């Protein structure tokens, strides 16, 4: 019984490593809605790299320092009627607590991992001045869970969580992405060649008897 269970587990692991298709998250659109009271000179540009990848270049200037930044993350999934509906994730994360290791959240770790890799928001709070992101995309290696194939919307709303007055949003970022199997480049696809059968004729001399 134990041997059968061990064989089953090994088979599942081998299938997951060798046979399960890889899933990537390609960014298809990007929308930025800044709050002019606290941000300025905002730009969001999405550039296609290839069939599997598009990267974002984002810039903004903080008019005043952000000392206690909190991020509201929501994920939506598009249905057959092209409407987006809430999908599993609706969390509020205090990024300063995640950076300072005063709190733990898998989604906070996900956001912080992306920020450290692609932005200059890579240090402890507060944040001020020019904030930017370069070649930003959703790397599947840092996503906490594997999303089913389909189209998704990641809505991020950062805000300053003041201690002495109501919170104030910095704006919102809407990132549209497709969970998909990577498209293989045509040049890497080997087409079978047609082999022509060649008939070789061998002439054997015949000797006539005397």
C-alpha positions in Angstrom: 0.0 0.0 0.0 2.8 2.4 1.0 4.7 1.5 -2.2 1.7 2.2 -4.4 1.1 5.6 -2.7 4.8 6.5 -3.2 4.6 5.5 -6.8 1.5 7.6 -7.3 3.2 10.7 -5.7 6.3 10.2 -7.8 4.2 9.9 -11.0 2.3 13.1 -10.1 5.6 15.0 -9.5 7.1 13.8 -12.8 4.0 14.7 -14.7 4.0 18.2 -13.1 7.6 18.8 -14.0 7.6 17.3 -17.5 4.1 17.3 -18.8 2.1 20.1 -17.3 2.2 23.1 -19.7 4.0 26.3 -18.5 1.7 29.2 -18.0 2.7 32.9 -18.4 0.9 36.2 -17.8 1.1 38.5 -20.7 0.1 42.1 -20.1 -2.4 43.2 -22.8 -3.4 46.7 -21.5 -2.5 49.3 -18.9 -4.5 52.1 -17.4 -3.3 54.7 -14.9 -5.5 57.2 -13.1 -3.4 59.5 -10.9 -4.6 61.8 -8.1 -3.4 65.3 -9.0 -3.4 66.4 -5.4 -0.5 64.1 -4.5 1.1 63.1 -7.8 2.3 64.9 -10.9 3.9 64.2 -14.3 2.4 60.7 -14.6 2.9 58.5 -17.6 2.1 54.9 -18.4 3.4 53.2 -21.5 3.0 49.6 -22.5 5.4 48.2 -25.2 5.1 44.8 -26.8 8.3 42.8 -26.8 7.2 39.6 -28.5 4.1 37.3 -28.8 4.5 36.3 -25.1 5.6 39.5 -23.4 4.8 43.2 -23.1 6.5 45.5 -20.6 5.4 48.7 -18.9 7.3 52.0 -18.4 5.7 54.1 -15.7 6.7 57.4 -14.1 5.2 59.8 -11.6 6.4 62.5 -9.2 5.1 62.5 -5.6 4.2 66.1 -4.6 4.6 65.2 -0.9 6.4 62.3 0.9 4.4 59.0 1.4 5.2 57.7 4.8 2.7 54.9 5.4 1.8 53.5 2.0 -0.9 50.8 1.8 -2.1 49.0 -1.4 -5.5 47.6 -2.1 -5.2 44.7 -4.6 -8.1 43.2 -6.4 -8.2 40.6 -9.1 -11.0 40.2 -11.7 -11.6 37.5 -14.3 -13.3 38.0 -17.6 -16.2 35.7 -18.4 -17.7 34.5 -21.7 -19.7 37.8 -22.1 -16.4 39.9 -21.8 -17.4 41.2 -18.3 -15.0 41.2 -15.5 -16.0 39.8 -12.1 -14.2 39.5 -8.8 -11.9 36.5 -8.6 -10.6 35.2 -5.3 -8.3 38.1 -4.3 -9.4 41.3 -2.5 -6.7 42.2 0.0 -5.3 45.4 1.6 -1.6 45.3 2.4 0.5 47.8 4.3 3.6 47.9 2.2 5.7 49.6 4.9 4.9 46.8 7.3 5.9 44.2 4.7 9.2 46.0 3.9 10.0 46.4 7.6 9.0 42.7 8.2 6.5 43.7 10.8 3.8 41.7 9.0 3.6 38.9 6.5 1.2 38.4 3.6 1.8 36.2 0.5 0.2 38.9 -1.6 2.3 41.6 0.1 5.3 39.5 -0.6 4.2 39.3 -4.3 3.7 43.1 -4.6 7.0 43.8 -2.8 8.8 41.3 -5.0 7.6 43.1 -8.2 8.4 46.5 -6.8 12.0 45.5 -5.8 12.6 44.0 -9.2 11.2 46.6 -11.5 10.9 50.0 -9.6 12.9 52.3 -7.5 10.4 51.6 -4.6 13.1 49.2 -3.3 13.8 50.6 0.1 12.1 51.3 3.4 9.4 54.0 3.9 9.0 56.9 3.3 8.9 57.4 -0.5 9.3 60.8 -2.2 10.2 62.5 -5.5 10.4 60.7 -8.8 9.0 57.1 -8.7 9.4 54.9 -11.8 9.0 51.4 -13.1 11.1 50.0 -16.0 10.3 46.9 -18.1 7.5 46.0 -15.6 5.6 42.7 -16.2 4.0 40.0 -14.1 6.6 37.4 -13.7 5.0 34.0 -13.2 7.8 32.9 -10.9 6.6 35.3 -8.2 2.8 34.8 -8.5 1.5 33.2 -5.3 -0.8 30.8 -7.1 -1.2 29.5 -10.7 -4.2 31.2 -12.4 -6.3 29.2 -14.8 -6.1 30.2 -18.5 -8.1 33.3 -19.3 -8.1 37.1 -19.2 -7.6 39.0 -15.9 -7.6 42.5 -14.5 -5.3 43.4 -11.6 -6.4 46.5 -9.9 -3.9 48.2 -7.6 -4.9 51.3 -5.5 -2.1 52.7 -3.4 -3.0 55.2 -0.8 -1.3 57.1 2.1 -2.7 55.7 5.3 -2.4 58.8 7.5 -2.6 58.2 11.3 -4.2 61.5 12.1 -6.5 62.0 9.1 -8.5 60.0 6.5 -6.5 58.0 3.9 -5.7 59.6 0.6 -5.4 57.6 -2.6 -2.4 58.2 -5.0 -4.6 57.0 -7.9 -5.1 53.6 -9.4 -3.4 51.2 -11.8 -5.3 48.7 -13.9 -3.2 46.0 -15.5 -4.9 43.7 -17.9 -3.2 40.3 -18.4 -3.8 37.0 -20.2 -2.9 33.7 -18.5 -1.7 31.7 -21.4 0.5 28.9 -22.7 3.6 30.5 -24.4 3.5 30.9 -28.1 6.4 29.0 -29.7 8.3 31.0 -32.3 8.0 29.7 -35.8 11.7 29.4 -36.4 11.9 26.9 -33.5 9.4 24.6 -35.0 11.0 21.8 -37.0 9.0 20.7 -40.0 9.3 17.2 -41.2 11.0 16.9 -44.6 9.6 15.0 -47.4 12.0 12.2 -48.3 12.0 11.0 -51.9 12.5 7.4 -52.4 15.4 6.8 -54.7 15.5 3.6 -56.7 19.0 2.5 -57.6 19.4 0.2 -60.6 22.3 -2.2 -60.5 23.4 -3.7 -63.8 24.6 -7.2 -63.4 26.5 -8.5 -66.5 25.2 -11.8 -67.9 27.7 -14.2 -69.3 26.5 -16.4 -72.2 27.8 -20.0 -72.0 30.0 -21.1 -74.9 
